Amino acid sequence: PDRFRERYSQCQARLVQQQLENVGDYADARISAAKIYFEELSGIPGLQLPPRNNSRSHTYMAFPIQVENRDALIRHMLLSNRDVAGQHLRNCADLPAFSEFKNNCPNAAATAESVVLLPTYPRYSHSEVVKTARSVRSFFENSNSKPE
């Protein structure tokens, strides 16, 4: 669209410019949070972690985990005052825009309904990351993780 070819306003450009010098630090903070999640959450039956990436090619805008009963985990996390979100991406095979190409994609459908995003934003302290990870762990240690 033509609107994407427009230049930033001076205000927008200034906001972006101010953040450019912090990009490396922000990436390091996110990677550090991901390392904590890997340490705290590895080995929990029923919890699938993302592939571990030790290069800076992945900066973990969020830390995605997969769990069979996503809604119950999100409810547990919110009741524990933890910041999480359900994955907002949908199975493209189910979108009306792709209906003429419709195929049964059970893995994509299951993934779209099972991903929870744990926070990694730069100002989310390491102690908060640990609390979030331990809240996820407590969900699996209690009976709340059983499907409803």
Backbone as CSV, one residue per row, in Angstrom:
resi,resn,N_x,N_y,N_z,CA_x,CA_y,CA_z,C_x,C_y,C_z
1,PRO,0.822,-1.207,0.000,0.000,0.000,0.000,0.860,1.263,0.000
2,ASP,0.337,2.294,-0.609,1.072,3.550,-0.678,1.451,4.086,0.690
3,ARG,0.592,3.874,1.684,0.891,4.430,3.008,2.168,3.820,3.602
4,PHE,2.567,2.640,3.138,3.797,2.030,3.634,5.038,2.667,3.014
5,ARG,4.837,3.422,1.950,5.966,4.080,1.290,6.227,5.467,1.852
6,GLU,5.363,5.919,2.726,5.534,7.239,3.316,6.696,7.223,4.294
7,ARG,7.244,8.358,4.496,8.335,8.488,5.464,7.769,8.568,6.870
8,TYR,8.623,8.197,7.806,8.250,8.396,9.199,8.034,9.878,9.461
9,SER,7.157,10.152,10.391,7.057,11.539,10.843,8.325,11.833,11.651
10,GLN,8.600,13.086,11.903,9.786,13.420,12.699,9.701,12.806,14.087
11,CYS,8.520,12.788,14.651,8.334,12.207,15.982,8.628,10.700,15.957
12,GLN,8.088,9.979,14.971,8.333,8.550,14.851,9.815,8.265,14.629
13,ALA,10.433,9.034,13.751,11.851,8.843,13.464,12.688,9.057,14.724
14,ARG,12.354,10.038,15.509,13.103,10.327,16.745,12.952,9.178,17.746
15,LEU,11.744,8.636,17.862,11.530,7.513,18.777,12.363,6.294,18.363
16,VAL,12.369,6.001,17.070,13.163,4.875,16.571,14.647,5.151,16.775
17,GLN,15.070,6.324,16.436,16.489,6.687,16.550,16.978,6.549,17.991
18,GLN,16.169,6.950,18.942,16.560,6.853,20.348,16.733,5.399,20.788
19,GLN,16.008,4.485,20.172,16.082,3.093,20.585,17.175,2.307,19.872
20,LEU,17.647,2.793,18.742,18.645,2.055,17.973,19.909,1.756,18.771
21,GLU,20.344,2.688,19.583,21.566,2.466,20.347,21.414,1.373,21.398
22,ASN,20.177,0.996,21.717,19.932,-0.025,22.736,19.612,-1.406,22.169
23,VAL,19.565,-1.538,20.858,19.144,-2.795,20.244,19.981,-3.966,20.759
24,GLY,21.275,-3.831,20.797,22.136,-4.917,21.271,21.881,-5.271,22.727
25,ASP,21.732,-4.264,23.574,21.445,-4.518,24.990,20.091,-5.190,25.161
26,TYR,19.098,-4.754,24.391,17.770,-5.360,24.478,17.816,-6.820,24.035
27,ALA,18.548,-7.105,22.969,18.684,-8.491,22.509,19.362,-9.335,23.576
28,ASP,20.419,-8.809,24.192,21.110,-9.545,25.255,20.185,-9.841,26.426
29,ALA,19.341,-8.879,26.795,18.405,-9.074,27.908,17.395,-10.166,27.574
30,ARG,16.899,-10.190,26.358,15.934,-11.206,25.948,16.578,-12.593,25.912
31,ILE,17.784,-12.674,25.395,18.505,-13.945,25.343,18.785,-14.437,26.753
32,SER,19.130,-13.543,27.639,19.373,-13.899,29.040,18.103,-14.444,29.690
33,ALA,16.967,-13.821,29.412,15.691,-14.318,29.945,15.405,-15.716,29.404
34,ALA,15.655,-15.928,28.118,15.428,-17.243,27.516,16.297,-18.306,28.184
35,LYS,17.532,-17.968,28.496,18.416,-18.928,29.174,17.844,-19.336,30.529
36,ILE,17.279,-18.376,31.240,16.663,-18.687,32.538,15.470,-19.624,32.326
37,TYR,14.632,-19.327,31.346,13.492,-20.207,31.077,13.957,-21.621,30.736
38,PHE,14.999,-21.743,29.901,15.514,-23.075,29.580,15.979,-23.798,30.840
39,GLU,16.704,-23.108,31.701,17.205,-23.726,32.933,16.067,-24.143,33.860
40,GLU,15.096,-23.272,34.026,14.014,-23.513,34.977,12.952,-24.493,34.472
41,LEU,12.769,-24.588,33.167,11.642,-25.355,32.630,12.024,-26.655,31.932
42,SER,13.299,-26.905,31.769,13.713,-28.138,31.090,13.294,-29.363,31.894
43,GLY,12.882,-30.383,31.176,12.580,-31.662,31.807,11.192,-31.789,32.405
44,ILE,10.307,-30.845,32.167,8.945,-30.950,32.697,8.106,-31.763,31.708
45,PRO,7.606,-32.926,32.135,6.758,-33.716,31.236,5.502,-32.936,30.851
46,GLY,5.158,-32.985,29.569,3.969,-32.295,29.085,4.220,-30.866,28.650
47,LEU,5.455,-30.401,28.782,5.798,-29.042,28.381,6.843,-29.113,27.280
48,GLN,6.544,-28.498,26.152,7.497,-28.476,25.045,8.111,-27.093,24.951
49,LEU,9.436,-27.050,25.012,10.185,-25.800,24.892,10.609,-25.601,23.436
50,PRO,10.912,-24.373,23.048,11.402,-24.152,21.687,12.800,-24.749,21.530
51,PRO,13.240,-24.949,20.303,14.626,-25.407,20.118,15.577,-24.372,20.705
52,ARG,16.620,-24.859,21.346,17.596,-23.954,21.952,18.494,-23.394,20.856
53,ASN,18.706,-22.098,20.894,19.543,-21.439,19.908,20.580,-20.613,20.664
54,ASN,21.836,-20.976,20.541,22.892,-20.290,21.279,23.556,-19.165,20.496
55,SER,23.050,-18.896,19.306,23.601,-17.774,18.538,22.694,-16.568,18.724
56,ARG,23.127,-15.447,18.253,22.291,-14.245,18.344,21.309,-14.155,17.173
57,SER,21.159,-15.235,16.420,20.203,-15.227,15.321,18.767,-15.309,15.826
58,HIS,18.587,-15.642,17.083,17.261,-15.669,17.705,17.333,-14.823,18.972
59,THR,16.548,-13.769,19.020,16.611,-12.880,20.173,15.390,-13.007,21.080
60,TYR,14.551,-14.021,20.849,13.449,-14.340,21.755,12.575,-13.125,22.075
61,MET,11.870,-12.636,21.072,10.906,-11.548,21.320,9.908,-11.967,22.391
62,ALA,9.667,-13.249,22.488,8.909,-13.878,23.569,9.463,-15.288,23.663
63,PHE,9.147,-15.993,24.727,9.615,-17.361,24.885,8.397,-18.275,24.730
64,PRO,8.246,-18.917,23.561,7.061,-19.739,23.321,7.203,-21.130,23.924
65,ILE,6.167,-21.555,24.628,6.111,-22.919,25.136,4.819,-23.537,24.627
66,GLN,4.808,-24.858,24.517,3.603,-25.557,24.104,3.124,-26.439,25.229
67,VAL,1.823,-26.391,25.449,1.199,-27.178,26.503,-0.184,-27.620,26.015
68,GLU,-0.566,-28.816,26.356,-1.835,-29.367,25.877,-3.030,-28.528,26.330
69,ASN,-3.026,-28.101,27.561,-4.170,-27.351,28.088,-3.782,-25.889,28.303
70,ARG,-3.622,-25.192,27.198,-3.155,-23.810,27.233,-4.037,-22.910,28.088
71,ASP,-5.336,-23.017,27.944,-6.227,-22.116,28.674,-6.095,-22.284,30.183
72,ALA,-5.942,-23.522,30.638,-5.768,-23.755,32.074,-4.447,-23.170,32.561
73,LEU,-3.380,-23.294,31.767,-2.098,-22.708,32.158,-2.197,-21.187,32.204
74,ILE,-2.812,-20.592,31.199,-2.954,-19.128,31.195,-3.758,-18.675,32.408
75,ARG,-4.834,-19.372,32.704,-5.646,-19.030,33.883,-4.799,-19.116,35.154
76,HIS,-4.036,-20.182,35.302,-3.147,-20.359,36.458,-2.143,-19.210,36.560
77,MET,-1.553,-18.859,35.426,-0.543,-17.804,35.420,-1.151,-16.453,35.790
78,LEU,-2.310,-16.146,35.243,-2.946,-14.867,35.551,-3.364,-14.797,37.020
79,LEU,-3.870,-15.906,37.556,-4.224,-15.939,38.981,-2.990,-15.837,39.876
80,SER,-1.818,-16.161,39.319,-0.544,-16.048,40.040,0.132,-14.700,39.773
81,ASN,-0.595,-13.795,39.138,-0.069,-12.460,38.797,1.168,-12.525,37.901
82,ARG,1.154,-13.429,36.958,2.249,-13.562,36.003,1.797,-13.067,34.650
83,ASP,2.708,-12.466,33.935,2.467,-11.869,32.630,2.688,-12.916,31.542
84,VAL,1.620,-13.368,30.898,1.719,-14.329,29.794,0.665,-13.986,28.747
85,ALA,0.774,-14.622,27.605,-0.227,-14.438,26.551,-0.367,-15.730,25.766
86,GLY,-1.551,-15.972,25.276,-1.747,-17.077,24.349,-1.257,-16.636,22.985
87,GLN,-0.693,-17.561,22.263,-0.216,-17.244,20.913,-1.379,-16.700,20.101
88,HIS,-1.172,-15.611,19.414,-2.231,-14.965,18.652,-2.276,-15.391,17.189
89,LEU,-1.288,-16.124,16.719,-1.282,-16.583,15.335,-2.249,-17.747,15.182
90,ARG,-2.893,-17.799,14.044,-3.866,-18.858,13.811,-3.368,-19.812,12.737
91,ASN,-4.030,-20.935,12.642,-3.747,-21.908,11.603,-4.235,-21.337,10.279
92,CYS,-3.321,-21.004,9.401,-3.684,-20.370,8.118,-4.624,-21.241,7.289
93,ALA,-4.543,-22.553,7.448,-5.408,-23.443,6.682,-6.878,-23.245,7.039
94,ASP,-7.153,-22.672,8.204,-8.532,-22.446,8.636,-9.039,-21.035,8.340
95,LEU,-8.206,-20.175,7.798,-8.608,-18.798,7.538,-9.437,-18.713,6.253
96,PRO,-10.502,-17.924,6.272,-11.343,-17.795,5.071,-10.561,-17.360,3.826
97,ALA,-9.557,-16.554,3.994,-8.783,-16.071,2.846,-8.116,-17.209,2.074
98,PHE,-7.912,-18.339,2.741,-7.240,-19.475,2.098,-8.194,-20.647,1.865
99,SER,-9.499,-20.399,1.926,-10.479,-21.487,1.856,-10.379,-22.306,0.565
100,GLU,-10.025,-21.659,-0.550,-9.932,-22.430,-1.798,-8.743,-23.396,-1.789
101,PHE,-7.799,-23.200,-0.881,-6.634,-24.083,-0.772,-6.726,-24.990,0.451
102,LYS,-7.893,-25.029,1.069,-8.100,-25.721,2.347,-7.545,-27.140,2.319
103,ASN,-6.736,-27.436,3.316,-6.226,-28.771,3.574,-6.355,-29.027,5.058
104,ASN,-6.427,-30.262,5.421,-6.443,-30.616,6.825,-5.003,-30.536,7.342
105,CYS,-4.766,-29.664,8.298,-3.428,-29.456,8.849,-3.487,-29.645,10.366
106,PRO,-3.586,-30.883,10.835,-3.787,-31.110,12.270,-2.640,-30.617,13.144
107,ASN,-1.409,-30.697,12.676,-0.283,-30.219,13.484,-0.313,-28.703,13.628
108,ALA,-0.617,-27.996,12.547,-0.710,-26.539,12.613,-1.869,-26.119,13.512
109,ALA,-2.991,-26.823,13.408,-4.156,-26.505,14.243,-3.836,-26.733,15.715
110,ALA,-3.196,-27.852,16.031,-2.852,-28.153,17.425,-1.848,-27.137,17.973
111,THR,-0.889,-26.771,17.156,0.109,-25.791,17.597,-0.536,-24.438,17.843
112,ALA,-1.422,-24.019,16.955,-2.079,-22.719,17.112,-2.871,-22.638,18.411
113,GLU,-3.320,-23.779,18.904,-4.130,-23.804,20.133,-3.330,-24.155,21.386
114,SER,-2.025,-24.343,21.264,-1.276,-24.832,22.423,-0.099,-23.955,22.846
115,VAL,0.168,-22.868,22.142,1.353,-22.063,22.434,1.023,-20.944,23.417
116,VAL,1.879,-20.818,24.421,1.822,-19.738,25.409,3.126,-18.955,25.275
117,LEU,3.018,-17.637,25.303,4.194,-16.780,25.179,4.579,-16.236,26.548
118,LEU,5.793,-16.561,26.973,6.314,-16.038,28.231,7.113,-14.772,27.929
119,PRO,7.053,-13.786,28.815,7.691,-12.496,28.530,9.212,-12.528,28.604
120,THR,9.806,-11.764,27.699,11.269,-11.598,27.681,11.646,-10.139,27.503
121,TYR,10.682,-9.233,27.627,11.004,-7.845,27.325,12.127,-7.330,28.225
122,PRO,12.937,-6.435,27.725,14.172,-6.037,28.401,14.011,-5.534,29.833
123,ARG,12.907,-4.923,30.155,12.736,-4.403,31.515,12.086,-5.410,32.457
124,TYR,11.853,-6.613,31.977,11.316,-7.693,32.812,12.515,-8.306,33.527
125,SER,12.638,-8.046,34.804,13.848,-8.417,35.545,14.039,-9.925,35.606
126,HIS,15.265,-10.323,35.867,15.572,-11.749,36.000,14.768,-12.383,37.123
127,SER,14.554,-11.653,38.197,13.762,-12.221,39.297,12.318,-12.461,38.851
128,GLU,11.780,-11.604,37.988,10.430,-11.815,37.461,10.388,-12.999,36.500
129,VAL,11.438,-13.155,35.704,11.524,-14.306,34.797,11.520,-15.591,35.616
130,VAL,12.292,-15.625,36.687,12.341,-16.809,37.555,10.964,-17.074,38.167
131,LYS,10.297,-16.040,38.650,8.953,-16.207,39.229,7.978,-16.773,38.192
132,THR,8.059,-16.262,36.972,7.188,-16.755,35.906,7.478,-18.219,35.611
133,ALA,8.737,-18.563,35.490,9.117,-19.951,35.216,8.660,-20.872,36.345
134,ARG,8.811,-20.442,37.558,8.407,-21.276,38.704,6.897,-21.410,38.795
135,SER,6.183,-20.410,38.335,4.730,-20.517,38.286,4.303,-21.537,37.227
136,VAL,4.990,-21.546,36.091,4.723,-22.569,35.076,5.006,-23.944,35.667
137,ARG,6.132,-24.086,36.332,6.491,-25.370,36.948,5.433,-25.799,37.955
138,SER,4.943,-24.866,38.771,3.941,-25.231,39.784,2.645,-25.704,39.135
139,PHE,2.315,-25.161,37.971,1.136,-25.620,37.236,1.252,-27.107,36.925
140,PHE,2.420,-27.531,36.489,2.620,-28.931,36.128,2.760,-29.834,37.351
141,GLU,3.166,-29.283,38.459,3.313,-30.079,39.678,1.976,-30.282,40.384
142,ASN,0.980,-29.480,40.044,-0.344,-29.596,40.647,-1.307,-30.259,39.663
143,SER,-2.459,-30.578,40.128,-3.434,-31.258,39.287,-4.063,-30.346,38.248
144,ASN,-3.783,-29.025,38.290,-4.362,-28.092,37.334,-3.967,-28.369,35.899
145,SER,-2.895,-29.123,35.683,-2.427,-29.344,34.319,-3.226,-30.419,33.588
146,LYS,-4.105,-31.107,34.310,-4.919,-32.145,33.654,-5.988,-31.481,32.798
147,PRO,-6.222,-32.013,31.614,-7.262,-31.439,30.747,-8.604,-31.423,31.451
148,GLU,-9.387,-30.362,31.180,-10.695,-30.233,31.807,-11.734,-31.034,31.072
